[in-house]
Amino acid sequence: MTSTTARKRSTFRALHAQGCFVLPNPWDVGTALMLQGLGFKALATTSSGFAWSQGRPDGGVARDAVLAHLRVMAGATELPVNADFEGGYASSPDGVAESVRMAIDTGVAGLSIEDSTGNPDDPLRPIGDAIARMRAARAAIDDAGGDTLLVGRAENFIVGRPDLADTIARLKAYADAGADCLYAPGVKTREHITAVVTAVAPRPFNLLVGSASEFSLQDIAAMGVRRVSVGGGLARAAWSGFLRASRALAQEGRFDGFADAASGNDLNAFFRSAGNMPG
């Protein structure tokens, strides 16, 4: 492990100790550097945003391609990067441990393991199986030095099983299995958010805000949330602008979609100053 990686991991852990920070989700080097330039303190990859950039659906990218992407992203920015590592890209706990060891080697500062199956008829893993996979991830991290942050994800609310009691039971079990931070994407109401934050304390809780929300960051911090990620939200916003401009061109022969386009000169100036130049 390099001193730079160690510094990033130490910085990332410190961010979880107090306060509330935003963890935006870039999907390539350019978006990572731009978010760094905007002053964010850490970043997270997005499985969906990266998959779409590769012409694939979320969940449709193989482990080797994801690992290569993580290595590129971790090496591109001075900021800590948390890996959206889906279900660990393996069917067994031993396989999860192997995948986690590979992810650690890419230089990421943290990684998440989720408990969904990808099967809409049976979308959540039995809790015993999910716990075993979390313990395997924990053991792999500990064997590597223990400084990579482990995030345990309960997917109930985004796979059509919005059971708050089961979500909380899963998150508490993942904390007991070694997760440093807990995450339940799809939890949105004040009542649900505060219930989860209280249940997993003192472990930090990550809230997903991937669409317009009635809550400000100040509101969210007041609920006790420690970090906020946006998932594929930024990628979807970018795709929205692309589709709006492209459809106007294809269907109406109009160029109106370029009216709000970013300045090429501004982008060139930013990336020139970011040091992303050959030679």
C-alpha positions in Angstrom: 0.0 0.0 0.0 1.3 3.4 -0.9 1.5 6.4 1.4 -1.0 8.2 -0.8 -3.5 5.3 -0.4 -3.0 5.2 3.3 -3.6 8.9 3.6 -6.8 8.7 1.5 -8.1 5.9 3.7 -7.3 7.7 6.9 -8.9 10.9 5.6 -12.0 8.9 4.6 -12.4 7.4 8.0 -12.0 10.7 9.7 -14.9 12.1 7.6 -17.2 9.5 9.2 -16.3 10.5 12.7 -18.5 13.6 12.9 -20.7 16.0 10.9 -22.3 15.2 7.6 -20.6 15.3 4.1 -21.7 14.7 0.5 -20.2 11.9 -1.4 -21.0 12.6 -5.1 -20.8 9.8 -7.6 -18.7 10.4 -10.8 -18.5 7.8 -13.5 -15.3 8.7 -15.3 -12.0 10.6 -14.8 -13.4 13.9 -16.1 -16.4 13.9 -13.8 -14.2 12.8 -10.8 -11.7 15.7 -11.5 -14.6 18.2 -11.8 -16.1 17.1 -8.5 -12.7 17.4 -6.9 -12.4 20.9 -8.3 -15.7 21.9 -6.9 -14.5 21.2 -3.4 -16.0 17.9 -2.4 -14.0 15.9 0.2 -14.5 12.4 -1.1 -16.1 10.6 -4.0 -17.9 7.3 -4.7 -18.2 5.3 -7.9 -21.6 4.5 -9.3 -22.3 1.1 -10.8 -25.2 2.4 -12.8 -23.4 5.5 -14.1 -20.3 3.4 -15.2 -22.4 0.7 -16.7 -24.4 3.2 -18.9 -21.1 4.8 -20.0 -20.1 1.3 -21.3 -23.5 0.7 -23.0 -24.7 -1.8 -20.4 -27.4 -1.8 -17.8 -26.7 -1.5 -14.1 -25.4 -4.8 -12.9 -24.2 -5.8 -16.4 -20.5 -5.1 -16.1 -18.1 -8.0 -15.2 -15.8 -7.9 -12.2 -12.6 -7.5 -14.1 -14.0 -4.4 -15.9 -15.2 -3.0 -12.6 -11.8 -3.5 -10.9 -10.1 -1.8 -13.8 -12.5 1.1 -13.5 -11.9 1.3 -9.7 -8.1 1.4 -10.3 -8.5 4.3 -12.8 -10.8 6.3 -10.6 -8.8 5.8 -7.4 -5.6 6.9 -9.3 -7.2 9.9 -11.0 -8.1 12.0 -8.0 -6.5 13.2 -4.8 -9.7 12.4 -3.0 -10.7 9.1 -1.2 -12.9 7.0 -3.5 -15.6 4.6 -2.1 -16.4 1.7 -4.5 -20.0 0.8 -5.3 -19.1 -2.9 -5.3 -22.6 -4.2 -5.8 -22.9 -7.7 -4.2 -19.2 -8.5 -4.3 -19.3 -10.1 -7.8 -19.4 -13.6 -6.3 -22.0 -16.2 -5.4 -20.3 -17.4 -2.2 -18.7 -15.8 0.9 -15.3 -17.1 -0.2 -15.8 -15.5 -3.6 -16.8 -12.2 -2.0 -13.6 -12.3 0.1 -11.6 -12.8 -3.1 -13.3 -9.9 -4.9 -12.8 -7.6 -1.9 -9.1 -8.4 -1.8 -8.9 -7.4 -5.4 -10.9 -4.2 -4.8 -8.6 -3.2 -2.0 -5.6 -3.6 -4.3 -7.1 -0.9 -6.6 -6.5 1.8 -4.0 -10.1 2.5 -3.0 -10.7 4.0 0.4 -14.0 2.1 1.0 -16.4 -0.3 -0.6 -19.9 -1.4 -0.2 -21.5 -4.9 -0.2 -25.2 -5.2 -0.9 -27.7 -8.0 -0.1 -29.8 -8.0 -3.3 -29.8 -11.0 -5.6 -30.7 -9.5 -8.9 -33.7 -11.9 -9.1 -37.0 -9.9 -9.1 -38.9 -12.9 -7.8 -36.6 -13.3 -4.8 -34.7 -10.0 -4.6 -33.1 -10.2 -1.1 -30.5 -12.8 0.1 -31.5 -14.7 3.2 -30.1 -12.8 6.1 -27.8 -15.6 7.2 -26.2 -15.7 3.8 -25.9 -11.9 3.7 -24.2 -11.9 7.1 -21.8 -14.6 6.0 -20.8 -12.5 3.0 -20.4 -9.4 5.1 -18.1 -11.3 7.5 -16.1 -12.6 4.6 -15.6 -9.0 3.3 -14.6 -7.9 6.8 -12.1 -10.7 7.1 -10.5 -9.8 3.8 -10.2 -6.1 4.8 -8.7 -7.0 8.1 -6.2 -9.4 6.5 -5.1 -6.5 4.3 -4.6 -4.1 7.2 -8.1 -3.1 8.1 -8.0 0.5 6.9 -10.5 0.2 4.0 -14.0 1.2 5.1 -16.7 -1.4 4.8 -20.2 -0.4 4.0 -23.2 -2.7 4.6 -26.2 -2.2 2.4 -29.8 -3.4 2.9 -31.5 -3.1 -0.4 -35.1 -3.6 0.8 -36.5 -0.3 -0.3 -35.2 -0.4 -3.8 -36.0 -4.0 -4.7 -39.7 -3.8 -3.8 -39.5 -5.0 -0.2 -40.0 -1.7 1.8 -40.1 -3.4 5.2 -38.5 -1.0 7.7 -38.2 -3.5 10.5 -36.4 -6.0 8.3 -34.2 -3.2 6.9 -33.1 -2.2 10.4 -32.6 -5.9 11.4 -30.3 -6.4 8.4 -28.3 -3.2 9.0 -27.8 -4.0 12.7 -26.7 -7.6 11.7 -24.2 -6.2 9.1 -22.8 -3.8 11.8 -22.3 -6.8 14.1 -20.6 -8.6 11.2 -18.1 -5.8 10.8 -19.6 -3.1 8.6 -18.2 0.3 9.5 -21.0 2.3 7.8 -24.6 1.4 7.0 -26.7 2.2 4.0 -30.3 1.6 3.1 -30.9 3.1 -0.4 -34.5 4.1 -1.0 -35.3 5.2 2.6 -36.7 8.7 2.1 -39.1 9.9 4.8 -38.0 11.7 7.9 -39.6 9.0 10.1 -37.7 6.2 8.3 -34.4 8.1 8.1 -34.4 9.0 11.8 -35.5 5.4 12.8 -32.6 3.9 10.8 -30.0 6.5 12.1 -31.1 5.8 15.7 -31.0 2.0 15.2 -27.5 1.8 13.8 -25.9 4.3 16.0 -23.1 4.9 16.8 -22.2 3.5 13.3 -22.5 6.2 10.6 -25.4 6.0 8.1 -25.3 6.9 4.4 -28.4 8.4 2.9 -29.1 8.1 -0.8 -30.5 11.3 -2.4 -30.7 10.5 -6.1 -33.6 12.7 -7.1 -35.1 16.0 -6.1 -35.7 16.0 -2.3 -37.8 18.0 0.1 -34.8 18.0 2.5 -31.7 20.2 2.3 -28.3 19.0 3.4 -28.8 20.9 6.6 -32.1 19.1 7.3 -30.4 15.7 6.6 -27.5 16.5 8.9 -30.0 17.5 11.6 -31.5 13.9 11.4 -28.1 12.5 12.3 -27.1 11.3 8.8 -23.3 11.2 8.5 -22.9 11.0 4.7 -25.0 11.6 1.6 -24.4 9.9 -1.8 -26.3 10.5 -5.0 -25.9 7.2 -6.8 -26.6 7.5 -10.5 -28.3 10.9 -10.0 -25.5 12.9 -11.6 -25.1 10.5 -14.4 -28.9 10.5 -15.1 -28.8 14.3 -15.1 -26.1 14.3 -17.7 -28.0 11.7 -19.8 -31.1 13.9 -19.5 -29.2 16.9 -21.1 -27.7 14.6 -23.8 -31.1 13.1 -24.6 -32.9 16.4 -24.7 -30.4 17.9 -27.2 -30.1 14.7 -29.3 -33.9 14.2 -29.6 -34.4 17.8 -30.6 -31.8 17.3 -33.3 -33.0 13.9 -34.5 -36.8 14.5 -34.4 -37.1 18.3 -35.1 -33.8 19.3 -36.7 -33.4 21.8 -33.9 -30.2 22.9 -32.0 -32.0 24.4 -29.0 -30.5 21.7 -26.7 -27.1 23.3 -26.9 -28.4 26.6 -25.4 -27.3 25.6 -21.8 -24.3 23.6 -22.8 -21.1 24.1 -20.8 -18.4 26.3 -22.4 -15.7 24.3 -24.2 -13.2 27.0 -23.3 -14.2 26.8 -19.6 -13.9 23.0 -19.7 -10.5 23.1 -21.4 -9.3 25.7 -18.9 -10.4 23.6 -16.0 -8.8 20.3 -17.2 -5.6 22.2 -18.2 -5.4 23.5 -14.6 -6.3 20.1 -13.2 -3.0 18.8 -14.6 -4.7 16.3 -16.9 -2.3 17.0 -19.8 0.0 14.5 -21.6 3.7 14.8 -21.3 
